[in-house]
Amino acid sequence: MEREFKQVKKAAELSDEQFAALIYGVILASGGSQAQAMAAAGSARMIKNKIITADEKELSALASALDPKITEGILKALREKEGQSG
């Protein structure tokens, strides 16, 4: 879980536009509707702020409340983004 925690924290370092695009893509890829993806992307700043202030326990609780497809989509997108930058 520590690796995933670090990846999620790293995602909060993306620009607002990059983070919104990441969220939008993950929601669509995990079966969400375009309206859901747009709504989530529109909340990107708020989501980033929650990630920045959350500790590992809080992020774990949040992840367990999400659809597993969404959680895996987020982690997959972060791994791919990490591979592009390094």
RARA-V475103 format. One record per pair of residues at least 24 apart in sequence whose ideal C-beta (glycine too) atoms are under 7 Angstrom apart, sorted by sequence separation. I is the first residue (numbers start at 0). J is the second residue. D is the distance in Angstrom with one decimal. If there is no record, write none. Layout:
# RARA-V475103
I,J,D ; I,J,D
This chain:
# RARA-V475103
19,43,3.8 ; 22,46,6.8 ; 18,43,4.9 ; 15,43,5.9 ; 15,44,5.8 ; 18,47,5.6 ; 11,47,4.9 ; 29,66,6.7 ; 30,68,6.2 ; 11,50,4.3 ; 29,68,4.1 ; 10,50,6.9 ; 11,51,5.0 ; 29,69,4.6 ; 8,50,6.6 ; 7,50,5.9 ; 26,69,7.0 ; 29,72,4.2 ; 25,69,6.5 ; 28,72,5.2 ; 25,72,4.2 ; 25,73,5.2 ; 4,55,4.7 ; 7,58,5.9 ; 25,76,5.3 ; 24,76,6.5 ; 4,58,5.9 ; 0,55,6.8 ; 21,76,5.6 ; 0,59,6.3 ; 10,77,5.4 ; 6,74,6.5 ; 7,77,6.9 ; 3,74,5.7 ; 6,77,4.2 ; 6,78,6.9 ; 6,81,6.6
